[in-house]
Amino acid sequence: AMATAGPRSFSAAEVRARCAQGACLVSCRRRLYDLSGFVRLHPGGEQLLRRRAGTDVSAALDGPPHRHSENARRWLEQYYVGDIEPGDEQVPPRGRTGTGGTRAVGEPGVYPASPGCLRRWVQVNKGCGDLVDWQKPLLWQVGYLGEKYDEWVHQPVDRPIRLFHSDFLEFLSKTAWYVVFMVWTPVVLYLSWVSYTSLAQGNTRLFSSFTTEYSIPVHKYYFPFIFLLGMILWSLLEYLIHRFVFHMKPPASNYYLITLHFLLHGQHHKSPFDSSRLVFPPVPASLVIGFFYGVLRLLLPEVLGLSIFVGGLCGYVIYDMMHYYLHYGSPKKGTYLYGLKAYHVKHHFEHQKSGSFGISTRFWDYPFRTLIPEETFKKEE
């Protein structure tokens, strides 16, 4: 039998040279990770990781300011490239001490016995990763995972997912973010014009189907407020669908419900940075959007229902664009979007089932009591 090659060893000098060339290498104890491909996606911002290039991040993983979850530590293992040579005490010029709990690779004491750094670490391509064959479409495999599905789907990986055998269906299941904007923005603009000009005719009245004496006229000046109401109703619908449909827990014995869950949302939690699966493809989206339009047509006068609908459609487009940005954008620290990005990433890595169901806004997490609590750290004596 052929001997299996062990992990590669890196000297502090080699780490220093790679960091000088723009790579982002960090260590945890003696294990070395190349985060060059992840820096733009890091919830704390690219610059935070860049500042820690060439350092040991054992203490930083345990916080403050943020205590990294087990999924975050498991995620880190995907970028493992080898081990730091023992006893190498060269200090890379980019390494820093006393900032954010990091030390330069090679500095004495660089491998502290951090209890969190290697706590239950798992190489993603082993263990749970072997429950499916990644070389084949996953959609028809996940239903067989049974009771293991819920844990497996909430252990995120950094790799693309193929759902279907058919290339055509696979194509329809993927979408670039700008396609959503290009398809639906003209629809929003056109329907907004139709709604406003229809209201301007002065023929729209509330309760006219029940009484003509007490019906209420709906003037064209009301359109912006009706449009805004549609956006607010969308934000509520976004929360409810995300919480009660996308995060339903399918019975372990039901192959079809597990498959449906993975198709609707599980695939996004398994591979949260698959850029082709972060927004809703226009073809299936049109079916869902058409359904809600039909409901509003049944419940409200035609023009009033259309006005609310177009506001909701605008809210949906903003939601999809924001969702993509929360995964791939790099908002400035201290801004609203920076906090929202950190909040959403916590949903993916730590609070998948218990909170943070609002995406474009945290508003509905407050009344429904699903807000993720702020982390607290005991002060050192």
TORKOL-4160 file (C-alpha; in steps of 0.2 Angstrom, whole numbers, padded with zeros to 4 digits, m for minus):
381
<pt num="1" X="0000" Y="0000" Z="0000"/>
<pt num="2" X="0006" Y="0017" Z="m0004"/>
<pt num="3" X="0010" Y="0029" Z="0011"/>
<pt num="4" X="m0001" Y="0044" Z="0013"/>
<pt num="5" X="0008" Y="0060" Z="0012"/>
<pt num="6" X="0007" Y="0070" Z="0028"/>
<pt num="7" X="0003" Y="0089" Z="0029"/>
<pt num="8" X="0015" Y="0101" Z="0022"/>
<pt num="9" X="0026" Y="0111" Z="0033"/>
<pt num="10" X="0029" Y="0130" Z="0031"/>
<pt num="11" X="0042" Y="0140" Z="0038"/>
<pt num="12" X="0039" Y="0157" Z="0045"/>
<pt num="13" X="0049" Y="0165" Z="0032"/>
<pt num="14" X="0039" Y="0156" Z="0018"/>
<pt num="15" X="0023" Y="0163" Z="0027"/>
<pt num="16" X="0030" Y="0180" Z="0027"/>
<pt num="17" X="0035" Y="0179" Z="0009"/>
<pt num="18" X="0017" Y="0174" Z="0004"/>
<pt num="19" X="0009" Y="0187" Z="0014"/>
<pt num="20" X="0020" Y="0200" Z="0006"/>
<pt num="21" X="0014" Y="0195" Z="m0011"/>
<pt num="22" X="m0004" Y="0198" Z="m0006"/>
<pt num="23" X="m0009" Y="0181" Z="0001"/>
<pt num="24" X="m0019" Y="0180" Z="0018"/>
<pt num="25" X="m0012" Y="0166" Z="0028"/>
<pt num="26" X="m0016" Y="0164" Z="0046"/>
<pt num="27" X="m0012" Y="0151" Z="0059"/>
<pt num="28" X="m0022" Y="0142" Z="0073"/>
<pt num="29" X="m0009" Y="0134" Z="0085"/>
<pt num="30" X="0002" Y="0126" Z="0072"/>
<pt num="31" X="m0011" Y="0124" Z="0058"/>
<pt num="32" X="m0010" Y="0136" Z="0043"/>
<pt num="33" X="m0024" Y="0142" Z="0033"/>
<pt num="34" X="m0025" Y="0151" Z="0017"/>
<pt num="35" X="m0039" Y="0164" Z="0017"/>
<pt num="36" X="m0035" Y="0173" Z="0001"/>
<pt num="37" X="m0051" Y="0167" Z="m0007"/>
<pt num="38" X="m0062" Y="0171" Z="0008"/>
<pt num="39" X="m0056" Y="0189" Z="0013"/>
<pt num="40" X="m0070" Y="0198" Z="0003"/>
<pt num="41" X="m0083" Y="0187" Z="0010"/>
<pt num="42" X="m0078" Y="0189" Z="0029"/>
<pt num="43" X="m0092" Y="0196" Z="0039"/>
<pt num="44" X="m0080" Y="0207" Z="0049"/>
<pt num="45" X="m0073" Y="0215" Z="0033"/>
<pt num="46" X="m0058" Y="0212" Z="0021"/>
<pt num="47" X="m0047" Y="0224" Z="0030"/>
<pt num="48" X="m0049" Y="0215" Z="0047"/>
<pt num="49" X="m0042" Y="0198" Z="0040"/>
<pt num="50" X="m0029" Y="0208" Z="0030"/>
<pt num="51" X="m0022" Y="0215" Z="0046"/>
<pt num="52" X="m0021" Y="0198" Z="0054"/>
<pt num="53" X="m0012" Y="0190" Z="0039"/>
<pt num="54" X="0004" Y="0181" Z="0046"/>
<pt num="55" X="m0003" Y="0180" Z="0063"/>
<pt num="56" X="m0010" Y="0167" Z="0075"/>
<pt num="57" X="m0029" Y="0169" Z="0077"/>
<pt num="58" X="m0032" Y="0157" Z="0091"/>
<pt num="59" X="m0038" Y="0170" Z="0103"/>
<pt num="60" X="m0047" Y="0180" Z="0090"/>
<pt num="61" X="m0058" Y="0165" Z="0087"/>
<pt num="62" X="m0065" Y="0165" Z="0104"/>
<pt num="63" X="m0067" Y="0184" Z="0105"/>
<pt num="64" X="m0070" Y="0198" Z="0109"/>
<pt num="65" X="m0078" Y="0206" Z="0099"/>
<pt num="66" X="m0085" Y="0190" Z="0091"/>
<pt num="67" X="m0085" Y="0172" Z="0097"/>
<pt num="68" X="m0084" Y="0161" Z="0082"/>
<pt num="69" X="m0096" Y="0147" Z="0081"/>
<pt num="70" X="m0093" Y="0128" Z="0078"/>
<pt num="71" X="m0098" Y="0130" Z="0060"/>
<pt num="72" X="m0086" Y="0145" Z="0058"/>
<pt num="73" X="m0072" Y="0134" Z="0064"/>
<pt num="74" X="m0077" Y="0120" Z="0053"/>
<pt num="75" X="m0078" Y="0132" Z="0039"/>
<pt num="76" X="m0060" Y="0137" Z="0043"/>
<pt num="77" X="m0054" Y="0120" Z="0040"/>
<pt num="78" X="m0058" Y="0120" Z="0022"/>
<pt num="79" X="m0043" Y="0132" Z="0019"/>
<pt num="80" X="m0031" Y="0122" Z="0029"/>
<pt num="81" X="m0014" Y="0120" Z="0019"/>
<pt num="82" X="m0002" Y="0113" Z="0031"/>
<pt num="83" X="0007" Y="0116" Z="0047"/>
<pt num="84" X="0020" Y="0129" Z="0054"/>
<pt num="85" X="0037" Y="0121" Z="0057"/>
<pt num="86" X="0040" Y="0119" Z="0076"/>
<pt num="87" X="0053" Y="0130" Z="0083"/>
<pt num="88" X="0054" Y="0143" Z="0069"/>
<pt num="89" X="0055" Y="0160" Z="0077"/>
<pt num="90" X="0056" Y="0171" Z="0062"/>
<pt num="91" X="0043" Y="0185" Z="0064"/>
<pt num="92" X="0035" Y="0191" Z="0048"/>
<pt num="93" X="0035" Y="0210" Z="0046"/>
<pt num="94" X="0016" Y="0210" Z="0044"/>
<pt num="95" X="0013" Y="0201" Z="0061"/>
<pt num="96" X="0007" Y="0211" Z="0076"/>
<pt num="97" X="0006" Y="0208" Z="0094"/>
<pt num="98" X="m0007" Y="0215" Z="0106"/>
<pt num="99" X="m0020" Y="0219" Z="0093"/>
<pt num="100" X="m0035" Y="0209" Z="0093"/>
<pt num="101" X="m0027" Y="0194" Z="0102"/>
<pt num="102" X="m0016" Y="0190" Z="0088"/>
<pt num="103" X="0003" Y="0185" Z="0087"/>
<pt num="104" X="0015" Y="0184" Z="0073"/>
<pt num="105" X="0018" Y="0167" Z="0066"/>
<pt num="106" X="0035" Y="0161" Z="0073"/>
<pt num="107" X="0034" Y="0173" Z="0088"/>
<pt num="108" X="0038" Y="0164" Z="0105"/>
<pt num="109" X="0021" Y="0158" Z="0112"/>
<pt num="110" X="0013" Y="0158" Z="0095"/>
<pt num="111" X="0003" Y="0142" Z="0099"/>
<pt num="112" X="m0007" Y="0145" Z="0115"/>
<pt num="113" X="m0018" Y="0131" Z="0121"/>
<pt num="114" X="m0034" Y="0139" Z="0116"/>
<pt num="115" X="m0048" Y="0128" Z="0120"/>
<pt num="116" X="m0059" Y="0134" Z="0106"/>
<pt num="117" X="m0047" Y="0134" Z="0091"/>
<pt num="118" X="m0047" Y="0115" Z="0088"/>
<pt num="119" X="m0063" Y="0111" Z="0097"/>
<pt num="120" X="m0072" Y="0098" Z="0088"/>
<pt num="121" X="m0065" Y="0103" Z="0071"/>
<pt num="122" X="m0070" Y="0093" Z="0056"/>
<pt num="123" X="m0063" Y="0092" Z="0039"/>
<pt num="124" X="m0078" Y="0096" Z="0028"/>
<pt num="125" X="m0074" Y="0084" Z="0014"/>
<pt num="126" X="m0075" Y="0070" Z="0027"/>
<pt num="127" X="m0088" Y="0065" Z="0040"/>
<pt num="128" X="m0104" Y="0074" Z="0035"/>
<pt num="129" X="m0097" Y="0078" Z="0018"/>
<pt num="130" X="m0097" Y="0060" Z="0013"/>
<pt num="131" X="m0115" Y="0057" Z="0016"/>
<pt num="132" X="m0118" Y="0063" Z="m0002"/>
<pt num="133" X="m0109" Y="0061" Z="m0018"/>
<pt num="134" X="m0103" Y="0079" Z="m0023"/>
<pt num="135" X="m0100" Y="0073" Z="m0041"/>
<pt num="136" X="m0118" Y="0069" Z="m0044"/>
<pt num="137" X="m0134" Y="0081" Z="m0042"/>
<pt num="138" X="m0138" Y="0083" Z="m0024"/>
<pt num="139" X="m0157" Y="0085" Z="m0025"/>
<pt num="140" X="m0161" Y="0067" Z="m0027"/>
<pt num="141" X="m0149" Y="0061" Z="m0014"/>
<pt num="142" X="m0153" Y="0072" Z="0001"/>
<pt num="143" X="m0170" Y="0064" Z="0004"/>
<pt num="144" X="m0161" Y="0048" Z="0009"/>
<pt num="145" X="m0151" Y="0056" Z="0023"/>
<pt num="146" X="m0166" Y="0055" Z="0035"/>
<pt num="147" X="m0162" Y="0060" Z="0053"/>
<pt num="148" X="m0145" Y="0066" Z="0047"/>
<pt num="149" X="m0152" Y="0078" Z="0035"/>
<pt num="150" X="m0155" Y="0092" Z="0047"/>
<pt num="151" X="m0137" Y="0092" Z="0055"/>
<pt num="152" X="m0129" Y="0090" Z="0038"/>
<pt num="153" X="m0138" Y="0104" Z="0029"/>
<pt num="154" X="m0134" Y="0116" Z="0043"/>
<pt num="155" X="m0115" Y="0113" Z="0041"/>
<pt num="156" X="m0111" Y="0125" Z="0028"/>
<pt num="157" X="m0097" Y="0122" Z="0015"/>
<pt num="158" X="m0088" Y="0133" Z="0002"/>
<pt num="159" X="m0092" Y="0124" Z="m0014"/>
<pt num="160" X="m0105" Y="0125" Z="m0028"/>
<pt num="161" X="m0120" Y="0114" Z="m0029"/>
<pt num="162" X="m0128" Y="0105" Z="m0043"/>
<pt num="163" X="m0146" Y="0101" Z="m0041"/>
<pt num="164" X="m0152" Y="0092" Z="m0057"/>
<pt num="165" X="m0146" Y="0080" Z="m0070"/>
<pt num="166" X="m0154" Y="0090" Z="m0084"/>
<pt num="167" X="m0143" Y="0104" Z="m0090"/>
<pt num="168" X="m0158" Y="0114" Z="m0094"/>
<pt num="169" X="m0166" Y="0113" Z="m0077"/>
<pt num="170" X="m0149" Y="0116" Z="m0069"/>
<pt num="171" X="m0148" Y="0132" Z="m0080"/>
<pt num="172" X="m0165" Y="0138" Z="m0074"/>
<pt num="173" X="m0161" Y="0135" Z="m0056"/>
<pt num="174" X="m0146" Y="0147" Z="m0057"/>
<pt num="175" X="m0146" Y="0166" Z="m0058"/>
<pt num="176" X="m0134" Y="0180" Z="m0058"/>
<pt num="177" X="m0139" Y="0194" Z="m0046"/>
<pt num="178" X="m0141" Y="0207" Z="m0060"/>
<pt num="179" X="m0154" Y="0197" Z="m0070"/>
<pt num="180" X="m0167" Y="0199" Z="m0056"/>
<pt num="181" X="m0164" Y="0218" Z="m0057"/>
<pt num="182" X="m0165" Y="0218" Z="m0076"/>
<pt num="183" X="m0181" Y="0207" Z="m0077"/>
<pt num="184" X="m0191" Y="0215" Z="m0063"/>
<pt num="185" X="m0187" Y="0233" Z="m0063"/>
<pt num="186" X="m0195" Y="0237" Z="m0079"/>
<pt num="187" X="m0210" Y="0228" Z="m0073"/>
<pt num="188" X="m0211" Y="0238" Z="m0057"/>
<pt num="189" X="m0209" Y="0254" Z="m0067"/>
<pt num="190" X="m0222" Y="0250" Z="m0080"/>
<pt num="191" X="m0235" Y="0244" Z="m0067"/>
<pt num="192" X="m0232" Y="0259" Z="m0057"/>
<pt num="193" X="m0236" Y="0270" Z="m0071"/>
<pt num="194" X="m0252" Y="0260" Z="m0075"/>
<pt num="195" X="m0257" Y="0261" Z="m0057"/>
<pt num="196" X="m0255" Y="0279" Z="m0056"/>
<pt num="197" X="m0264" Y="0284" Z="m0072"/>
<pt num="198" X="m0278" Y="0272" Z="m0068"/>
<pt num="199" X="m0280" Y="0280" Z="m0051"/>
<pt num="200" X="m0280" Y="0297" Z="m0059"/>
<pt num="201" X="m0296" Y="0293" Z="m0069"/>
<pt num="202" X="m0305" Y="0294" Z="m0052"/>
<pt num="203" X="m0315" Y="0278" Z="m0054"/>
<pt num="204" X="m0307" Y="0268" Z="m0040"/>
<pt num="205" X="m0317" Y="0267" Z="m0024"/>
<pt num="206" X="m0316" Y="0256" Z="m0008"/>
<pt num="207" X="m0331" Y="0246" Z="m0003"/>
<pt num="208" X="m0340" Y="0250" Z="m0019"/>
<pt num="209" X="m0345" Y="0231" Z="m0021"/>
<pt num="210" X="m0354" Y="0232" Z="m0005"/>
<pt num="211" X="m0361" Y="0250" Z="m0005"/>
<pt num="212" X="m0361" Y="0265" Z="m0016"/>
<pt num="213" X="m0367" Y="0278" Z="m0003"/>
<pt num="214" X="m0352" Y="0275" Z="0009"/>
<pt num="215" X="m0338" Y="0269" Z="m0003"/>
<pt num="216" X="m0322" Y="0279" Z="m0002"/>
<pt num="217" X="m0313" Y="0286" Z="m0017"/>
<pt num="218" X="m0295" Y="0282" Z="m0019"/>
<pt num="219" X="m0286" Y="0297" Z="m0027"/>
<pt num="220" X="m0270" Y="0297" Z="m0037"/>
<pt num="221" X="m0261" Y="0306" Z="m0023"/>
<pt num="222" X="m0263" Y="0290" Z="m0012"/>
<pt num="223" X="m0252" Y="0280" Z="m0024"/>
<pt num="224" X="m0235" Y="0283" Z="m0015"/>
<pt num="225" X="m0243" Y="0278" Z="0001"/>
<pt num="226" X="m0251" Y="0262" Z="m0006"/>
<pt num="227" X="m0235" Y="0258" Z="m0014"/>
<pt num="228" X="m0226" Y="0260" Z="0002"/>
<pt num="229" X="m0239" Y="0249" Z="0010"/>
<pt num="230" X="m0235" Y="0235" Z="m0002"/>
<pt num="231" X="m0217" Y="0236" Z="0002"/>
<pt num="232" X="m0221" Y="0235" Z="0021"/>
<pt num="233" X="m0232" Y="0220" Z="0017"/>
<pt num="234" X="m0218" Y="0212" Z="0007"/>
<pt num="235" X="m0206" Y="0214" Z="0022"/>
<pt num="236" X="m0219" Y="0204" Z="0033"/>
<pt num="237" X="m0221" Y="0191" Z="0020"/>
<pt num="238" X="m0202" Y="0189" Z="0018"/>
<pt num="239" X="m0201" Y="0186" Z="0036"/>
<pt num="240" X="m0215" Y="0173" Z="0037"/>
<pt num="241" X="m0210" Y="0163" Z="0022"/>
<pt num="242" X="m0192" Y="0163" Z="0028"/>
<pt num="243" X="m0196" Y="0157" Z="0045"/>
<pt num="244" X="m0211" Y="0145" Z="0043"/>
<pt num="245" X="m0208" Y="0139" Z="0025"/>
<pt num="246" X="m0189" Y="0139" Z="0022"/>
<pt num="247" X="m0185" Y="0134" Z="0039"/>
<pt num="248" X="m0198" Y="0121" Z="0042"/>
<pt num="249" X="m0190" Y="0105" Z="0049"/>
<pt num="250" X="m0195" Y="0091" Z="0037"/>
<pt num="251" X="m0199" Y="0074" Z="0045"/>
<pt num="252" X="m0184" Y="0063" Z="0044"/>
<pt num="253" X="m0195" Y="0049" Z="0037"/>
<pt num="254" X="m0202" Y="0060" Z="0022"/>
<pt num="255" X="m0190" Y="0059" Z="0007"/>
<pt num="256" X="m0201" Y="0071" Z="m0003"/>
<pt num="257" X="m0202" Y="0085" Z="0011"/>
<pt num="258" X="m0183" Y="0084" Z="0014"/>
<pt num="259" X="m0180" Y="0085" Z="m0005"/>
<pt num="260" X="m0193" Y="0100" Z="m0006"/>
<pt num="261" X="m0184" Y="0109" Z="0009"/>
<pt num="262" X="m0167" Y="0107" Z="0001"/>
<pt num="263" X="m0174" Y="0114" Z="m0016"/>
<pt num="264" X="m0182" Y="0129" Z="m0008"/>
<pt num="265" X="m0169" Y="0134" Z="0005"/>
<pt num="266" X="m0158" Y="0120" Z="0011"/>
<pt num="267" X="m0146" Y="0121" Z="m0003"/>
<pt num="268" X="m0143" Y="0139" Z="0001"/>
<pt num="269" X="m0138" Y="0135" Z="0019"/>
<pt num="270" X="m0127" Y="0121" Z="0014"/>
<pt num="271" X="m0118" Y="0132" Z="0002"/>
<pt num="272" X="m0121" Y="0150" Z="0007"/>
<pt num="273" X="m0108" Y="0158" Z="m0005"/>
<pt num="274" X="m0113" Y="0150" Z="m0021"/>
<pt num="275" X="m0115" Y="0166" Z="m0030"/>
<pt num="276" X="m0127" Y="0158" Z="m0043"/>
<pt num="277" X="m0140" Y="0153" Z="m0030"/>
<pt num="278" X="m0142" Y="0169" Z="m0020"/>
<pt num="279" X="m0157" Y="0176" Z="m0029"/>
<pt num="280" X="m0173" Y="0169" Z="m0035"/>
<pt num="281" X="m0173" Y="0163" Z="m0053"/>
<pt num="282" X="m0185" Y="0173" Z="m0064"/>
<pt num="283" X="m0195" Y="0158" Z="m0071"/>
<pt num="284" X="m0200" Y="0150" Z="m0054"/>
<pt num="285" X="m0201" Y="0168" Z="m0046"/>
<pt num="286" X="m0214" Y="0173" Z="m0060"/>
<pt num="287" X="m0226" Y="0158" Z="m0054"/>
<pt num="288" X="m0225" Y="0164" Z="m0036"/>
<pt num="289" X="m0227" Y="0182" Z="m0040"/>
<pt num="290" X="m0242" Y="0178" Z="m0051"/>
<pt num="291" X="m0250" Y="0169" Z="m0037"/>
<pt num="292" X="m0249" Y="0183" Z="m0025"/>
<pt num="293" X="m0255" Y="0195" Z="m0039"/>
<pt num="294" X="m0270" Y="0184" Z="m0041"/>
<pt num="295" X="m0274" Y="0184" Z="m0022"/>
<pt num="296" X="m0274" Y="0203" Z="m0022"/>
<pt num="297" X="m0285" Y="0204" Z="m0037"/>
<pt num="298" X="m0298" Y="0193" Z="m0028"/>
<pt num="299" X="m0297" Y="0203" Z="m0012"/>
<pt num="300" X="m0296" Y="0221" Z="m0018"/>
<pt num="301" X="m0302" Y="0232" Z="m0032"/>
<pt num="302" X="m0291" Y="0230" Z="m0047"/>
<pt num="303" X="m0281" Y="0246" Z="m0047"/>
<pt num="304" X="m0279" Y="0246" Z="m0028"/>
<pt num="305" X="m0273" Y="0228" Z="m0028"/>
<pt num="306" X="m0261" Y="0232" Z="m0043"/>
<pt num="307" X="m0254" Y="0247" Z="m0033"/>
<pt num="308" X="m0251" Y="0236" Z="m0018"/>
<pt num="309" X="m0244" Y="0222" Z="m0028"/>
<pt num="310" X="m0231" Y="0233" Z="m0037"/>
<pt num="311" X="m0225" Y="0240" Z="m0021"/>
<pt num="312" X="m0223" Y="0222" Z="m0015"/>
<pt num="313" X="m0214" Y="0218" Z="m0031"/>
<pt num="314" X="m0202" Y="0232" Z="m0028"/>
<pt num="315" X="m0199" Y="0226" Z="m0010"/>
<pt num="316" X="m0195" Y="0209" Z="m0017"/>
<pt num="317" X="m0182" Y="0216" Z="m0029"/>
<pt num="318" X="m0174" Y="0226" Z="m0015"/>
<pt num="319" X="m0174" Y="0211" Z="m0004"/>
<pt num="320" X="m0165" Y="0200" Z="m0017"/>
<pt num="321" X="m0152" Y="0213" Z="m0021"/>
<pt num="322" X="m0149" Y="0216" Z="m0003"/>
<pt num="323" X="m0147" Y="0197" Z="0000"/>
<pt num="324" X="m0134" Y="0196" Z="m0013"/>
<pt num="325" X="m0125" Y="0211" Z="m0005"/>
<pt num="326" X="m0125" Y="0204" Z="0012"/>
<pt num="327" X="m0116" Y="0188" Z="0006"/>
<pt num="328" X="m0104" Y="0196" Z="m0007"/>
<pt num="329" X="m0103" Y="0215" Z="m0002"/>
<pt num="330" X="m0090" Y="0223" Z="0009"/>
<pt num="331" X="m0100" Y="0237" Z="0018"/>
<pt num="332" X="m0091" Y="0250" Z="0028"/>
<pt num="333" X="m0089" Y="0246" Z="0047"/>
<pt num="334" X="m0102" Y="0255" Z="0057"/>
<pt num="335" X="m0115" Y="0257" Z="0043"/>
<pt num="336" X="m0132" Y="0249" Z="0044"/>
<pt num="337" X="m0128" Y="0236" Z="0030"/>
<pt num="338" X="m0112" Y="0231" Z="0040"/>
<pt num="339" X="m0122" Y="0227" Z="0055"/>
<pt num="340" X="m0135" Y="0218" Z="0044"/>
<pt num="341" X="m0122" Y="0208" Z="0035"/>
<pt num="342" X="m0115" Y="0202" Z="0052"/>
<pt num="343" X="m0132" Y="0198" Z="0058"/>
<pt num="344" X="m0137" Y="0188" Z="0043"/>
<pt num="345" X="m0120" Y="0178" Z="0043"/>
<pt num="346" X="m0124" Y="0173" Z="0061"/>
<pt num="347" X="m0140" Y="0166" Z="0055"/>
<pt num="348" X="m0131" Y="0155" Z="0043"/>
<pt num="349" X="m0117" Y="0149" Z="0054"/>
<pt num="350" X="m0125" Y="0149" Z="0072"/>
<pt num="351" X="m0143" Y="0153" Z="0073"/>
<pt num="352" X="m0150" Y="0144" Z="0058"/>
<pt num="353" X="m0166" Y="0138" Z="0067"/>
<pt num="354" X="m0169" Y="0150" Z="0081"/>
<pt num="355" X="m0168" Y="0168" Z="0074"/>
<pt num="356" X="m0163" Y="0182" Z="0062"/>
<pt num="357" X="m0177" Y="0178" Z="0050"/>
<pt num="358" X="m0178" Y="0195" Z="0043"/>
<pt num="359" X="m0166" Y="0199" Z="0029"/>
<pt num="360" X="m0169" Y="0216" Z="0022"/>
<pt num="361" X="m0173" Y="0222" Z="0039"/>
<pt num="362" X="m0173" Y="0216" Z="0057"/>
<pt num="363" X="m0189" Y="0225" Z="0061"/>
<pt num="364" X="m0201" Y="0209" Z="0061"/>
<pt num="365" X="m0188" Y="0200" Z="0072"/>
<pt num="366" X="m0193" Y="0211" Z="0087"/>
<pt num="367" X="m0212" Y="0208" Z="0088"/>
<pt num="368" X="m0210" Y="0190" Z="0084"/>
<pt num="369" X="m0196" Y="0188" Z="0097"/>
<pt num="370" X="m0183" Y="0180" Z="0085"/>
<pt num="371" X="m0170" Y="0194" Z="0087"/>
<pt num="372" X="m0152" Y="0186" Z="0089"/>
<pt num="373" X="m0145" Y="0192" Z="0106"/>
<pt num="374" X="m0130" Y="0203" Z="0107"/>
<pt num="375" X="m0114" Y="0193" Z="0112"/>
<pt num="376" X="m0107" Y="0197" Z="0130"/>
<pt num="377" X="m0090" Y="0193" Z="0136"/>
<pt num="378" X="m0084" Y="0193" Z="0155"/>
<pt num="379" X="m0071" Y="0206" Z="0159"/>
<pt num="380" X="m0054" Y="0199" Z="0163"/>
<pt num="381" X="m0049" Y="0201" Z="0181"/>
